[in-house]
Structure formats: structure tokens, C-alpha cells
Amino acid sequence: MRRWTSNLPGAAVLWPHITPPRNAHNFWMRVITQLHARGWINDQELFAAIERAGAPDANIRDITGEVLGLVSEAPVLVIDDLHGVLDDGIYLEILGDLAAFLHGNERMRAIIVETTPSDLESIDLPKHIVVDESYLPPVAFLGEVADNRIRYRSPAPGLRTLVQDPARLRDACVAAIPHEIDAETASLLTGRDGSALLETFARWGLGSVQTAGCATRFVFRTEVRAEAIAELRSSWPDALKVAAQQLAALAASHEHWELAFEYALLSDDAALITRVGLRVRPFPIELTPDVLEAVAAIPLAQVRANPLLSLLAAASADYLPRPDQSAIELYRHTADAAHNVRRGSSATERLVMLGIESFALRRAGNMTAAVSTAQAFGERAQSMAAEHAVDPDLAHIFANFAYQAAVTLVMGDEFAGALLLLRALEHYALANGLDASRQFALAALGFLEALSGAIPSAKALARALDAPPAPVVDRSRSYHAFVDAAAVIRAGMVGDFSALQRAVATFRARPHEMLWDILLFGEVLLDIAGGNAGAARVRFDEAVGANLGPSTSRTTTRRASYIRAVLVLLGENPRLLSNTGSRMKDDPASLAFSAGRDIDQGDIEAASAKLSKAAAGARTPLQEHVVFTMLARLGIAENDADSTRDSASHLLVLARTHKLRIAFALLSDDERIRILESLGSPAELRAAFAVTHPLSNESVASNATILTARQLIVIRALAETGSRQEVARRLFLSPGTVKAHLRAIYKKLDAHNEAEALYRAAALGLLQKD
């Protein structure tokens, strides 16, 4: 049945029966996590389902039905003899839920296998077929003998009942390690006549012989195979290890690396697991139930000593946690193990282990060490790729951790190193036919190019990603985050607010914690463009409070500081940022924004000093665009025609070559006229000014009658203090009275929480005092 269901076209086959579930809730959560493990739902959808399922009044049927509705393929749920391991109440509850799903989802199908009679007819299933035992293979039921074969009626006897002789039992257990086996492989594993052995297994009812073309293979019953592997672990562990090693070597010789890795896991051979695991393609390894179960069966000490096993255990901790090790602890073990096994390996294996170490350090929260290790990886990777010294067998895993090292460098504010590594990866992937890795590299490159202000280059990279991503790429949250964030940046930089609205909506639907500030940039820009600077400030304060912390990367903090600087230029007073880092005082864009504030306040000398330093340090098109915009403002403030003309000339070139317009929104109408006059009103710059209207702090008309006078006092006090308790203290009200006022305010503003109420109040101009 597994073989048949695996070949169903366009189907999402779910086989959640690994161990008996405790209840219906446990069973459907297993279905949801299996959907995620197979890549049919993304991380965000999984996390949302888990969060909802944890609520006291959670309805698991509704949650599961909604998640199944998200699957693009046709879900096929196999309930494989669940009745044999559950009491009737839980079993029928699960089938009742299943009936509801089948009624509500026309694409969904189910296969229900029973070896013991149940009250199935009491369930209101849609159109269904009950297959009579005469249509089933002769090994399915116990009760009679036909054609020298045993026919079984429920329950089918176990392996030890069928095979009494210890030597034959051992042979059967060893032969049952593969999902299906031919005579040659059976001979290899047991040292006996393989054809005769498989015929004996068929007579005993351990499974069935299947023929496809000229090939004949024996397929063990699912429960027999599970019992056989358990028997080997307890009675003949050495035989299990030897047979698993042989099978892994056989599969590897045919480059069936995923299958080889599954066998290697059964061998408990650390060297074999590492050698085969490094060669699985494409990498990362799909965390199928078989892989998860095999990893879970390995003792913790062995997992911690092996970098790949630690990595798999850490990656699967969300839906298969180990009771005595958290994901962070497992990532720490991964980093330590990867560092230790580098000695004595090949050059490519040492490089891959360096990449694994950097990735694990990042996931464990040690960004300083992760960035340092990623830099070392990047230097070696570029050199080996240029010299064609990368082992072709390790191409997939090398490319995967090259991308991960680049992500670490991006998060660590090391853009130059990330760009070099990503360009090397893109060339390597193109030369070696690694389409998925090339898509990863292009997405990250497009993000960095957009962030630097190289808009034409960023657009070209986006066009290169027009084709649908490979499945392993489409499941990646970081890939979509880079693509979506780049779209927000490109639209914002050129002042295309229609495109920005679309890009923000897309990014909002699948946000990523790594780039929350980019989404905030797009949302704030749209607020300000609509004349809602007060609402933008509220949005900024809420996002910073929710996301910015001691562990936030320097680059994220710096980008958030740019948004804050724009709000300050518009007269707002957003919350201060901590953890800005030592680079901020020399950052050209930060200096330029600060100089703009000085110009507004008439401190020309301070503005001049800052802009001189900023101009000397500007390296990217975006930095130059912001700096020369402020230099043009300074020239106008000083009535220096030559300085204004020189700055305007640079702005014209940047608008022409990189389509950069966003900083023009900080120019007043009078400043625009003076800049155009300094160059003789060039058409291109005039058109760029026309696209990017001056940003202002003129909120939409206030409608104070929406709220009562007392409610206005309460919401304004909340905006100033950020605390209900402080509002109560300041206004001499009880906490219950403040809560009642806020409840009335929520209703009038159609808000659901404090942050939403503050945002809507700011957008309506209600926070501005008369």
C-alpha cells in the first residue's frame, strides 16, 4: 500500500501512524506536523496551528480542517490499522473528524485499513467502498490455506508467532530492514539462497511478492518490518549494524543517497552517518517520519557527538523534541561536534563542517562566533570554488552552507563578505547545475543590491527569479523573506507607492523575524505618504517594542534608526533605540539624517561637519543619494549656488543610473525649485521630483467627536506613557475605570488591542492636542 500511495499523482499522502496516539487531538496534531515535515505547509502555518491548538478551548477538528485546506495537492490520509491499537471511543472520534473533513474538502481522500472489526458503519462517511477480503492479498487474513499459502483473518499473527526458529527469525529480521527486497540483496544480507528465502517469507505470510516488468521484489507487511527492526535492536544489534552498513553501501553505490542515509542511521555508525549524510542531495535532508523515528531511536550521547545527527535533532525539535535537550542545546552540540570532526577529514568535508558550525552557532544565539566562523568559511569557499577544488559528491551540502554562511554575514552586518560569497555561490551553482542553490543566491543578492540602492541590478535579479522556485526553495522562509523584502525596498526607493502597497501586502502575509524592519519601513512609508506621520510613529514604537532587543543584529538596529530619523525630521518623537552599536556614529546615512535635523534647527556648522564626514564615508548608491540630498539642502541653507549645483548634479546621476528618488521626499517645494534652477531644470530630475511628493506631518483631518473628551484624555495619556497603570496613576483613576474607557475606545475605533487603538487614533489625528 505504501508503494501504491507513493505513486499517486498530485497527492499529499499522509501516514501518521508511527506510535499509537493518546487521543484524537494528539492524532490530528501528528497529521499537521507531518504536513509540515513533507513541505505541504510552511513554518508560519505550522506555528499558527500549534498556537491555536494550545488554547484551552481549541477545536482540533476545525484547526486541522483549515490546515488541510491550505494544501495545494489532494490530501490522502492513510489510517493504517489504527483500530487495532486504540479503544473504540478514540478510534470512532478520529473517524468522525475524518468524515467531517471528507464532507468539507472535495479533494481529500482517505484509506482506512482494519484488521479487527469496528463499528465503521456508524460513521457518516461520504461515498466509500468497502473492499471484501476476497480482493485482498492472500497474506492478509488468518483462517485457511489456499495454494500452499496461509490466509489470515484478523488479527494477523506477529513475526515471532510466524517464525519459531531463531536462525530463520534472524534472517527474516535482517531481510526486513529494506522497505522492499530482491533475491540478490537477500542473499547479500543473509548468506542464503535469496530466491528460496523470499518464497519462504511469502508462504509464512510475512508480506507479498510483487513483480514489475522483469524485476521481482518482496514487500514485508508494515507491522512485520517494524517488529523485525525492533527485534534486531534488542536481540541482534550487531547483525542490524552490519546489515545496515551493507545496505547503505549498496544504496550509495547507486547514488540513492536519501535511502543510504536512512540505512546509515540504523547502523549507529557515526563515520558512515557523516559520510553518507554529507552526500544527500538535495540538502537539507527531508525530515520524513522514517528519518525522525530513526534519529529519535539513537542514544543522546551518540547524537551529541555527531554534527549531522545533532543538526537533524535540533531542526526537528519543534515536532519531535527530546525530553532532556532543547533545540538551542542541540545546536550548541552541533557546533562543538562540527568543530571537533574537522580534523582528519578531506578539504571539502572540513569546509562543510565549518559551515555547519557557523550555522549552528547562529541558531544557538552566538552571533559573534557565528559571523567570525562564516567569514572564515566564505574566504575558503571562494578560493576552493575558484580553483574547482570542491568535491563534486559534496556539491549540494557545500552550496547549502555557503548560502547559510551568507545569511549569517547579512545578519552580522558584513555585507561586503556576504556579497562576495553569494556571487561565488551563484557562479558555482550555475556551473554545476545546482538550480535550487542558484535561486537561493539570487534572492539574497537581490536583497543586498536593493538595500544598497542598486535598483536596476536588483530588478534584474528579481526577473531572474520569475520561474517557480524548486520545492526545497519554496519551503524556505529565508528565500521568500529576501524576495519579499527586496520588492518592498525597490518600490520604496523609487517612490512607487502602488507597487509598495502590493509588496507590503505580500510581505505582511508571510513575515520573517529576520527582516521585520523592512516590513516596518514599507508600512511607515505608506503611512507618511498618506499624511499620517503620527500613525507611522505609533506603528514604529509598537514594532520596535515588540522586536528590538539585546540580541537584535546591528544591521537591523541601524535600519530601524533610519526610519526613526525620518520620523524625527517630520517632527515626531519616536522611542529611542538601544544597542545601536559603534558603527552608527560613522554611518553615512545616519550622519546625513542627523545633519538634516541640524539644518531644520539652523545649526549649519554642525550640519556641515556631519555631511563632510558622511560624504567621505558614503560607499553605496543609497548612502550617496541620502548624503547628497542633505548636501543640496545645506547648499540652499547657506545660499551657496556652487555647492547646491554640485550636489544636484550627483543626485541627477544617481536618479538616472539607479532610479533613486526616496530622499527627494524630504525636500520642501522651495528646495526642489532651487535645486532644479541650479541645473537649468533638467527633465529627468523634474520628473523624479514629481513622482516623489514631499513628506509631511499633516495628518488627516481630526474628528475629535468620535471619542468623548474623557476618552480622548485616556488615549492620549496611553500614547504618552505606554502603560495602563501609568494612565491610572496620572489621571487619578482606578485600573478598572481605565480598562472600561479603553474597551469603549476599542469599539469606537474598531480596534482589538492597545497597539491597534493607538494606531487608528493617530491616523485619525486624535492624538494631536488642541
Buried (B, 14 or more C-beta within 10 A) or exposed (E): BBEEBEEEEEBBBBBBBBEEBEBBBBBBBBBBBBBBBBBBBBBBBBEBBBEBBEEEEBEBBEBBBBBBEEBEBBBBBBBBBBBBEBEEEBBBBBBBBBBBBBEEBEBBBBBBBBBEEBEBEEBEBEEEEEEEBEEEBBBBBBEEEEEEBBBBEBEBBEBEEBBEEEEBBBBBBBBBBBBBBBBEBBBBBBEBEBBEBBBBBBBBBBBBBEEEEEEEBBBBBBBBBBBBBEBBBEEBEEBBBBBBBBBBBBBBEEEBBBBBBBBBBBBBBBEBBBBBBBBBBBBBBBBBBBBBBBBBEBEBEBBBBBBBBBBBBBBBBBBBBBEEBEBBBBBBBBBBBBBEBBEEBEEBBBBBBBBBBBBBBBBBEBBEBBBBBBBBBBEBBBEBBEEEEBBEBBBBBBBBBBBBBBBBBBBBBBBEBBBBBBBBBBBBBBEBEBBBBBBBBBBBBBBBBBBBBBBEBBBEBBEBBEEEBBEBBBBBBBBBBBBBBBBBBBBBBBBBBEBBBBBBEBBEEBBBEBBBBBBBBBBBBBBBBBBBBBBBBBBBBBBBEEBBEEEBBBBBBBBBBBBBBBBBBBEBEBBEBEBBBEEBEEBBBBBBBBBBBBBBEEBBEBBBBBBBBBBEBBEBBBBBBBBBBBBBBBBBBBEBEEBBBBBBBBBBBBBEEBBBBBBBBBBEEEBBBBBBEBBEEBEEBEEBBEBBEBBBBEBEEBEBEBBBEEBBBBBBBBBEBBEBEBBBBBBEBEEEBBEEBBEBBBEBBEBEEBBBBBBBBBBBBBBBEE
